[in-house]
Amino acid sequence: MLRGHRQAALAPPVAIDPHAKKVLLIYTYSTMGQALLLAPLVQAVVKVGAQTPIGLLLRPEAARIWKQVDLPVRVHVVDDGLLCAKGHCAAAEGFSAQMEAERLRLAVGLKRRNYHLVGDVSPGSPFDVRFWMEASAAPLRLGFLRANEKKASELTWGVPPITQPENEHWVHFISTALRSLGLGRLSDRVPFTMTDSARTKGEGLWGSSPRVLIIPGYRRPESRLAPRCFVVAGQRATRQGGSVVIAGAPDERAELKALAHEIGPGSTIYAGKALGSLVALIRSADLVVTRDTGPMQVAFLTGARTLAFFTSRKPLVWGPMRPCARYSLLNIPPETADAAGPVIERLILQRVDLHLTQVMK
């Protein structure tokens, strides 16, 4: 729960009615999981009556991911090179003439949208979000105070600088500055969009049921999991006559093939960039077996039955927003993550059997 100086910040003196207001949200986190976890907050802003589309200022990678989110938004893309450290944006230190021209173009574009309210939903960000808040010229500005700053004249309401508590979900953490809007309960389901070709490509990879999707997440070597954790889950499905798809990025193809070879007949791989096809795979799977990666958030936000392994991240922060029988979360200590012993294997098989039994009823 929230503690210390932050509790006082959660009860703003004046509530702000967002009804019919044009809202811009600034978000500087860009990994897949973090980008997608902005969606419940956007849904809540729409639900309280803000004018749509909701404006989002996002970095390029987050903007790419948001093309698959089926919510009424207008995305403004800020190149990573145009972001600067707090307190340094006004001076444009180190900017070339071309970069400064691009920054001015984006600032003018934000101002022309005539936003009524701008919100900083990037707590803990090292970047100067306030520069872009001011550039929008929105009269209502909700954000975070800087260190040693008791009050900011540029903000309508400022939240003291905070660090993320260990027992609070990321979605609630990033929503802190918007509490004065009366957002209420945030939804843990998000609509995604995909083309027919992406759906066909994703769903066409399956064989017979039960269909198990494995996402080993090799791109984060600092918290890799022993391949055996995924092998035992995949073999459990194929021995029941099911099919397994092992998904990852194109540069993970060799490792995905090695895992498929170890699982044996009934398994295949998907190594593609198309997020739509990945969403289709997740939606059509009977069970998703994944490490704590970005695609795991797609599984949670679509309500897919999921077995998730956490090695370096906290489930309370990065797991599902609410407990549900469709989700099984296993904490695997980093010191044992490189070698799946019999105890871990037994736990995995118990969870897989539990979910597949529910699926095959």
JOVEN-V274944 format. One record per backbone hydrogen bond with DSSP energy under -0.5 kcal/mol. NH is the residue of the N-H (numbers start at 1). CO is the residue of the C=O. E is the energy in kcal/mol with one decimal. If there is no record, write none. Layout:
[[NH	CO	E] [NH	CO	E]]
This chain:
[[6	3	-1.2] [7	4	-1.4] [9	5	-0.8] [10	6	-0.9] [10	7	-0.9] [11	8	-1.2] [16	180	-2.3] [17	15	-0.5] [18	16	-0.7] [20	49	-3.3] [21	18	-2.3] [23	21	-0.6] [23	51	-0.6] [24	117	-2.6] [25	55	-2.8] [26	119	-2.7] [27	25	-0.5] [27	57	-2.2] [35	31	-3.1] [36	32	-2.4] [37	33	-1.7] [38	35	-1.1] [39	36	-1.7] [41	38	-0.5] [42	38	-1.9] [43	39	-2.6] [44	40	-1.7] [45	41	-1.9] [46	42	-2.2] [47	43	-2.4] [48	44	-1.6] [49	46	-1.7] [50	45	-1.6] [51	21	-2.4] [54	72	-2.7] [55	23	-3.0] [56	74	-2.5] [57	25	-2.6] [58	56	-0.7] [58	76	-2.5] [63	59	-2.5] [64	60	-2.1] [65	61	-1.8] [66	62	-2.1] [67	63	-0.5] [67	64	-1.0] [68	65	-1.8] [69	66	-1.1] [70	68	-0.6] [70	191	-2.5] [71	69	-1.6] [73	71	-1.5] [74	54	-2.6] [76	56	-3.7] [77	75	-0.5] [78	58	-2.7] [78	76	-0.5] [79	77	-0.6] [82	79	-2.2] [83	80	-1.4] [86	126	-1.4] [88	85	-2.1] [92	88	-0.6] [92	89	-1.1] [93	88	-1.0] [95	92	-1.8] [100	96	-2.5] [101	97	-2.0] [102	98	-2.2] [103	99	-2.5] [104	100	-2.2] [105	101	-2.2] [106	102	-2.2] [107	103	-2.3] [108	104	-2.6] [109	105	-2.1] [110	106	-2.1] [111	107	-2.0] [112	108	-2.2] [113	109	-0.7] [113	110	-0.9] [114	111	-1.6] [115	110	-0.5] [116	22	-1.9] [117	22	-2.2] [118	140	-2.6] [119	24	-2.9] [120	142	-2.8] [121	26	-2.2] [121	119	-0.7] [125	122	-2.0] [128	84	-2.8] [129	127	-1.7] [131	128	-0.5] [132	128	-0.6] [132	129	-0.7] [133	129	-1.7] [134	130	-2.5] [135	131	-1.9] [136	132	-1.5] [137	133	-0.6] [137	134	-1.0] [138	133	-0.7] [140	116	-1.9] [141	139	-0.5] [142	118	-2.6] [143	157	-1.9] [145	159	-3.2] [149	146	-2.0] [150	148	-0.6] [153	151	-0.5] [155	152	-1.6] [156	141	-2.4] [157	141	-1.7] [159	143	-2.5] [168	165	-0.8] [170	317	-2.2] [173	169	-2.0] [174	170	-2.4] [175	171	-0.9] [176	173	-1.1] [178	175	-1.9] [179	176	-1.5] [181	178	-2.1] [182	179	-1.6] [190	301	-2.6] [193	68	-2.9] [199	195	-2.2] [200	196	-2.7] [201	197	-2.5] [202	198	-2.4] [203	199	-2.8] [204	200	-1.8] [205	202	-1.3] [206	203	-1.3] [212	210	-0.6] [212	243	-2.6] [213	211	-0.5] [213	287	-2.8] [214	212	-0.5] [214	245	-3.1] [215	289	-2.9] [220	217	-1.0] [221	219	-0.6] [223	220	-1.9] [224	221	-1.1] [226	337	-2.7] [229	226	-2.0] [230	226	-0.5] [230	227	-1.1] [231	227	-2.2] [232	228	-2.3] [233	229	-0.7] [234	230	-2.6] [235	231	-2.9] [236	232	-1.5] [237	233	-1.4] [238	234	-2.3] [239	235	-2.1] [240	237	-0.9] [241	238	-1.7] [242	237	-2.4] [243	208	-0.9] [243	210	-1.7] [244	266	-2.7] [245	212	-2.1] [246	268	-2.6] [247	214	-2.8] [247	245	-0.6] [248	270	-2.3] [252	249	-2.1] [253	250	-1.4] [256	252	-2.5] [257	253	-2.6] [258	254	-2.0] [259	255	-1.9] [260	256	-2.4] [261	257	-2.5] [262	258	-1.8] [263	259	-2.1] [264	260	-2.5] [267	264	-1.0] [268	244	-2.1] [270	246	-2.6] [272	248	-0.9] [275	273	-0.7] [278	274	-1.5] [279	275	-2.7] [280	276	-2.2] [281	277	-2.2] [282	278	-2.5] [283	279	-2.8] [284	280	-1.9] [285	281	-0.9] [285	282	-0.6] [286	211	-2.3] [287	211	-1.6] [288	305	-2.5] [289	213	-3.6] [289	287	-0.5] [290	288	-0.6] [290	307	-2.4] [291	215	-1.8] [292	309	-1.1] [293	291	-2.2] [296	293	-0.6] [297	293	-0.7] [297	294	-1.6] [298	294	-0.9] [299	295	-1.9] [300	296	-2.3] [301	297	-2.7] [302	298	-1.3] [303	299	-0.7] [303	300	-0.7] [304	299	-2.2] [306	326	-2.2] [307	288	-3.2] [308	306	-0.5] [308	328	-2.8] [309	290	-2.7] [310	308	-0.5] [310	330	-3.1] [311	309	-0.6] [317	314	-1.1] [318	314	-2.8] [319	315	-2.4] [327	324	-1.8] [328	306	-2.7] [330	308	-2.8] [331	329	-0.5] [332	310	-3.2] [332	330	-0.6] [333	331	-0.6] [336	333	-2.0] [337	333	-0.8] [337	334	-0.7] [339	336	-1.1] [341	339	-0.9] [345	341	-2.5] [346	342	-2.3] [347	343	-2.1] [348	344	-2.4] [349	345	-2.6] [350	346	-2.2] [351	347	-2.0] [352	348	-2.8] [353	349	-2.8] [354	350	-2.1] [355	351	-2.3] [356	352	-2.8] [357	353	-2.2] [358	354	-1.5] [359	355	-2.2] [360	356	-2.4] [361	358	-0.7]]
